[in-house]
Amino acid sequence: MPYPVAGESPRDTPQWSALAQHAKEIKQTDLRRLFAQDPHRLDWSTLEVGPLYLDLSKNLITQESLRLLLGLAEARYLPEAIGAMLRGEHINVSEDRAVLHTALRHGATIAGPIDGIDVDHEVELVLSHMEEFVRSVRSNQRVGVTGKPFETIVNIGIGGSDLGPEMVTMALQDFSDPNRSMHFVSNIDPVAIGSIFKTCDPETTLFVVVSKTFSTLETLTNATAARQWLSQALADHPGAIEKHFVAVSTNEALVREFGIDPQNMFGFWDFIGGRYSVDSAVGLSIMLAIGPERFRSFLHGFAAIDEHLREAPLSENAPVLLGLLAVWYRNFFGAQSQAVLPYSERLARFPAYLQQLTMESNGKSVRLDGTTVDYGTGAIYWGEPGTDGQHAFYQLLHQGTILVPADFILFGEPLGGPDPQQDLLFANGLAQTRALAFGRNEEELEALGVPAALRPARRMPGNRPTTTIVAQRLTPEVLGALIALYEHSVFTQGVIWGINSFDQWGVELGKELASELVPTLSSPSVPTLNTLDASTIELVSRYRHMRGRPT
């Protein structure tokens, strides 16, 4: 059966009905009982893939649960969908595009021309161009217009052009060049770019402007401000813009018009979505930070999961199982959010990165054929690192009235801090998964001597599902594998729901309306407002009054 299959709701399948019935049975049991009844539970609920170990045992599942979920995946043609993606078929139907982020890391994508492009060759050309440039900067062969080496890199982008590079650079800072500082600016708030100017020396600053079309409003506004700042500071040095700016884009004409030499432009392709582009030229700032060799190691981590996705049976396929668990909780337990809890300060931006990856991909309410869904789709992803979260929102996870499945990400070795504290950090993460799963009941509280009047408040119901992902340490390869794991989990969910995980039309309307409003806000004369709604008219008038403009 070819994929995508249009016009079919997963709710109409017998597998969905069977899962709905089975979920009622699971809700009548608890994790204490499930562990006690199955001494071999870990045999079928843990797996290793690449550098990652996954423990699914503390989820609200049995072997029968997995059998039924895998049956749903087969009924929704997931194996065919995986093959279609890797072959470069146009599974992004609303934009009539292939989806080939796996090609960026020479992963499991089928070799050969796709849409007339020799993808492997093109990817390697861009990677080689990036490596040549990065080596020239890191060796101080490429310098600023006054002859000083670049000590500061500023990445200007937004969305996938910012979240990915910033998250990865923060995560891998222990592998970064200590002689260069990295900054990221995305927000159009003038405070954001203004703060960058206060901390940077224009003679030693390199700007990396990341925009596929080179017309993204926020990115070009910040880039224009940076160009003006640099031009004023280095007014006595012709050619400063060409020396201090590079572009990651596909629009050579606009890059040249901005003042950047096209030789300093790094391209990518329409089949790479923004939130799937961190391992493309969008990752130029990452490569500047960690170097070409470690960037290649980063790509190898992705590729290991790509190969696993293609080769492993669904029953042993880590990203498929993660995706199916997301469907299980979203559609059969009513869970509306998913917590991601990395026990690593370096991964502080990882939940934010996953917000775009998951919510922009699967925040959809229509199926591939345009019909409206009648079931829940993408969940809200959120989280904070480690013990900070324990003292903020874990109370709700333990004793709240809503179910929030959680992924815990733990590491065996520390990075850059006191080694004994790693034991305490790991113990905290592990303890939380135990407390969430098994809780503390009335009998245990009594045995601890807790007064009867306090026991209701101290009781922990448990039965809160968690997945634990463990790696030796946070290396470039491990981070690449971790990102790919979630990428393919998102795809799995989208296939089950019959939605397009690779477009984002909901993002576009706000951009369009903002562009229309800017002249209304900034016009020196009284604008015509009769095409706007009453609320917007009032807010525009108040803003113009605050800025001293006629209303």
N, C-alpha and C positions, 0 to 999 in steps of 0.2 A: 504494500500500500504506500503510495507516495505521500510525502509530508510537505507542506501542512495539509491537514484534513479540515475542510471548511464546514461550517454549519452543524457541527456536532457538539452537544453539551456533555461534559463528563458526568453530569448528574443523570443522564439518560442511560448510562451503562449499568449492567448488573453488578459490576465491580464496585461502583460507588454505593449502591444500595447495600451490598454486603459489608462494606466498610462502615456505613452508618449504623448498621445493626451491631457489628462487632464493637464499635466505639461505646455503645451502651453497656456492653459486658465489661469492657476495660474500666469504665467509670465506677463499676461496682467493686473493684479490687483496689490494691495499692501496691506500691513498690516493695514494701517489706514482704508482702505475701509472694510477689512475683520472684523475688530473689530466693526466698525460702523454698518455693516449689520447684525451682530449676537450678540445681547445683552446677549445671553446665552453661549457665546464661552467658558468661563471658565468651564462650567458644563461638557463638554466632552473632554477638553484639559488639565485638571489637575487631579492628582491622588496622593494618599498616599500609600506607601508600606513600612512596617517596620518603621524605624525611619526617612524615607526620604519623602519629598514632592517634586513632580515634576510638573513644569509648562511648558507645551508644547505650550502654546497659542501664543507665539511670533515666531512660525515656519510658513513657507509658506505652510500652509495646511488649508483645510476645512474638514468638516465631510465626504464629498465625497472623498477627498484625502485619509483619513484613511480607508474608506470602500474599496477603490481600492487596497491600500497597503495590507490590511488584506486579500483581495482576492488573491493577489499574494502569500502571506505566506501560505494560504491553498493550492494553486496550487503547491507550492514547498514542500508540506508535512511537514511544520514546526511542527505541533503538533506531528506527527509521529517521527520526528527527535528528539524532546525533550524527548519523551518516550524512544526512542532507546538509547539515551545517559544515561538517568537515570537508565535504566535496565542493563547497562553494556555491551550492544552490541558493537561489534568492529567497531565503526564508524570511527576510525582512520585507514582507509583501507590500506594506503601505508605501515604502520608498523604492521597491523593486531592486533590492540590493542583496548581495551576498553578505555573510557575517563571518569574518576571517581573522578575528583577533588571535586565534591559535597560530596563524601563519607568522605572527610577529616573533614568536619564540621557536620557530621551526618545529612546532609541535606535531600534532596528529593530522594536520590538514593534508588532504590528498595532494601529491605533487603534480605539477603540470600547469599549463596556462588556465586561468579562470577569468572569464569576461575579457579575453584577449590580452591579459596581463600575466607575465611570468612572475608570479607572486614571490616565490622564493628568491629569485634573482633581484627583484626590486627591493625586497626587504633587506637583503644583504648589502645592496648598494647604499641604502640609507644608513644602515648600521655602520658601515665602513666610513662613510662621510662623517657621521657623528664621532666615531673613534678618532679619526684624524684630527678633527677640530678639538676634541677634548684633550688629546695628548699635547696639542700645541699650547693650549691654555695652561694645563697642569705643569708643563715643563718650562713655562714662562717664555716660550718662543713667540707666542701671540701676546701682545701687550696693548695697553691703552694708547691713546693718541699722544700722551706726554712721555711714553716710554716706560711707564711703571707697570708691573704685572698686576693682573686682576686679583684682588683680595676678597671681593664681594660679588656674589652672583644674585641677581634679583629676577625671579620668575614672575612674569605678569600673565595671568590667565584667569579663567573662572570655570567652575564646574569640573569636568574631567581634566581640564588643562591646569587645574590648580590642586584639587583634592588629592589626586594620585601622586604627583611629584612631591607635594608637601608631606603627605603621610609617609611615603617611602623614605624620603630624605631624613625625616625625623626618626623613623624606625631604625635606619641604618647609620645613624650618625657616628657610631663607634667604628665604622668602617670608612669614614669620610676623611678627606684631606683636612687636617687640623689648621692649615694655613689659610683656609678660605671660609668665609661665613656665607650662609645661605639664607635668603629671605624670599617670602612669597606674598604677593599682594593680589587680591581678587576683588574685594569689596569696592564698590564705586564710591563709598563714603570717603570724602577727601582726607579724613584723618588717617586712613590706611596708607595711602601712598605718601602722605605728608610725613608720617612716622618713619618711613623708609628713608626719605631724604635727610632726616635729622641724624641718622646713624651711619650714612654712607659717605665716602669720599668719591666725588665724581671722577677723579683721575684713575681710580682703581676699581670702578664698578662696571660690571657687564650685565646688560639687561637681556633676558631671554623672553621674547614676546610670543605667546602661544595662542594661536587662533587659526582654526582650519581655514575659515573664509577670510580672515584678516579684516573682519567687519563687525565682530562681536562688540556691542556697545560698551560694556564695562571694561573689557580688555583694551580696546582702542582708546577709551577715555584716559585710563591710567597710563597707557604707553605714550600718549600724546603729552601728558603732564610730565612724564619722565624725560621725554625728548626736549621739552622746553627747559626743564631744570638743568639738564646736561648742557644744552646749547648755551645757556646763560653762564654757567660756571666755566665752560671751556670755550668761550667766545673767541679767544685768540688762537684757537687751534682748529683750522679747517679739517673736515673729515672726521670729526669726533663721533657723529652718529654712526657712520659706517664701521668705525673701530669698536664702538661700545654697545652696539645693538645687533642681535641675531634674531631670526624668526623661525618658528615652527608653524608652517602653514602650507597650503596648496595654492595660494593665490599670488603668483609671482608679480602680477601687475600692481596690486595694492602694496605688496611688500616693497617693491622698488619705489613706488610713489611716496611711501613713508620715509624713505631714505636709507633703507637697508639693502646692501649688495645682495642680489640673488645667490651669489656664491655662498653666502652665509644664511641660506634658507634651507630648512630640513623638512622634507615633505612626508605626508602619509596619504591615506586613500579613503574613498567614500565607504569602503567596506569595514572601516574601523570606527566604531562609535566612540564618542568622547569618554564615556565611563569605562570603556574597555581599552583605552589607549595608553595606559601608563607605561607599557613596555614598548611603545612605538617611539618616534622622535619626540613625542610629548615628554618622554622621560629624559630629555637632554640634560636638564638640571640635575637629575639623579646621577647620570653618568659623570657630569662635572664634579659631583660630590664624591662618588665612590670609585670612579675610574672605570675604564672599559672592561677590564678583566672581571671585576666584581659585578658589573652590569650583565655580562654574559652569564655569570653564575646565577644571577637573578632570573634570567630567561630560562635557564636550565630547570629551575624549580617549577616554573609554569609548565614547561614541556613534559615533565614527569607526570603531572596530573592530567595533561592532555592525552598522553599515551594511555594512562590508566583508564580515562573515560572511554576511549575507543576500544580497548582490549579487554577490560574486566567484565565479567558477567554482571548483569544488573544487581544480583543478590550480593555481590562483593564490591560494588562500585561506590566509592566513598561519596563523591559529589551527588550521585543519583540518590543515595540513601539520605543524605542531608536534605536534599530537595523534597523527597517524599515525606520526611518527617515534618517539614514546614507545611506541606499540604495537609497532613494528618491533623496537626494542631489548628491550622487556620480554618479548615472546613468541617472538621468533625468534633472539635473541642471549643470552637468559637474564639480561639486566641486571636487578638488583634495586633499584638506586638511581639517582637522577638528581641531579647537582650543579648548583646555580645560583650563579653566581659574579659578583656585581656589582662592577665596578671603580669604586665610589663609596662612600665612608664613610657618606654619607647613606642608603644602601640596606642598612645593616647588618641591619635587621630584616626585609628582604624575603624571604630564605629561610625564616625562621620563619613569616611570613605565608603563604607558599606551602605550607608543611607542612600547615597546616590546610586550605587550599583544596583541595589535591590529595589528601591522605591521608584526610581525613574524607569527601571526596567519593567516591573510588574505592577505598578500603580495604574492599572488599566481596568476599564469597565465594559469594553467591547471585545468580542472575539475577532479572530482573523478575518472573518467574513463580514464584520461590521455589526453583527447582532449583539444585543446587550446580554451581559452575563447575569445569571441568577444565582450566584454563589460568591463567596468571598474570594478576592485575589490578594495581591501583595500586602504583607503585614508591615507595620511600622518597625523599623530597626533602630535601636538606640543602645547606648551603653557608655561606661566610663572605665578607666583602668583600675584593676586591683582593689586594694583595700580602701581607696577613696570612695568607691561605690558602696562598700559595705557600710560606711558611716553616712550614706546619703539616702539611697533608695532601696536597699536590700530588705528593709522592713516590709515594704509592700510585696516583694517577692516571696517572703516567708509567710506572712500572715494576712496579706491583702485579700480582697474578694474577687480578684481577677487572676486568670492563669497567664503567666508569662514564661514560656519556654526560654531557656538561656544556654548560650554556648560559652564555656569557659576555656580560655586559651592559656596554657601553662608551659613553662620552660624549665629545663633541668639545670642550666647554667646561667649565672648572672652576666650582665654586660656592664662593665665599668664601675661597679659599686662594691661595697663590702660583701665579701662572699658569705659570711654567716647569715646575713639577712635573707639570702635566697631560700634557705630552709624555712624561715618564718613566712616568706611570701608564698611559697608553694603550699605550705601547710594551711595557710588561710584559704587559698583557692580550693584545695581538696576538701577542707572542712565544710566550706559552703555547699559544695555539691552533695555532701553527705547529709547536711542539715536540711537542705531543700528536698532531698529524696525521701528521707526517713523520719524527719521531724523529731518530736519528743512528745510522748503521750502521757496520759493521766497517771498511769502506774509508775512510769519513770520519774515523774515530778514528785509523786508521793515518796518514792524511794530516796529521793534527794532531800526530802524534808521540807518541801515547799508547802506552805500553809494552803489549806483547801480553798480559801477565798481568793488566793492569787493564782491558782492553777489555770483557770480559763484564760487569763492574760498571758501566762507563760507557756501555754500549750502551743506546739508547732505542728500543724497538720501534716507537713511533709507532702509527698506525692506531687511535688513540683518538678517537672522534667528538666533535665540538663544533658547536654552533650559536652564531653571533655576532649579537647584537642591538645596533644602534648608534643613538644619537639625538644631536642637537646639544647639548642640555643637559637636566638633570633639572628640568623645569618641571611645574606641575600637570597640564597637558594630556598631557605625555609619560608621567607616572606613571599617569594614568587609562588611557591606551592600553595601557601595559605590563600593568596588572592585567587588563584585559579580554582581552588576548591569551592569558593563562594561563587565565582563566575558561573561554573557549570551547575551548581545547585540552583542558582537563579534561573538558568535555562530549563532545567528539569521542571521547576514549578510552572514556568510559562507554558511548557508543552502540555502538562496535565490540564492546565486551565484553558488551553486553546487560545492564548493571547500572544501578541507580538512583543517580545521582551526587548526589541532592538530599535523601536522608534520612541519619540518623546514629544508628541504634538502638544501635550498639556503645558510644556515649557514655553512654547512659541507664542501663545496668545498674549501672555503678560509682557513679553518683549515688544510685541507689536503695539500694544496699547501704550506702553511707556514711551515709545518713540513718538507716538501721536501727541502725548501730553507734554513733552518737553517744550515745544514752542509755545504752548499755552501758558506754561509756568514762567517762561523767561522773556516773553514778549514785552518790549518797553511800553507798548500801548495797551489799552483795555482789549482783551481778547473776546472773541465771540464764543459763548459757552452754551448756547442753546441746544447743542447736539449731545450734551452730557446729561447724566442723571443728577438729581437734586443733591445727593450726598457729595458727589464729586465736585459739583459747582461750588458748594459751600467750602469744601476743603481746599480747592484751588484758590478761591478768594482769600481764605485765611493765610495760605502760604504766601500769596503775592503781597498781602498786607505786611506780613512779617519781614519780607524782603524789600519793603519800601516801594513796591510797584503799584501802579494805579489799578483799582478794582472797580 
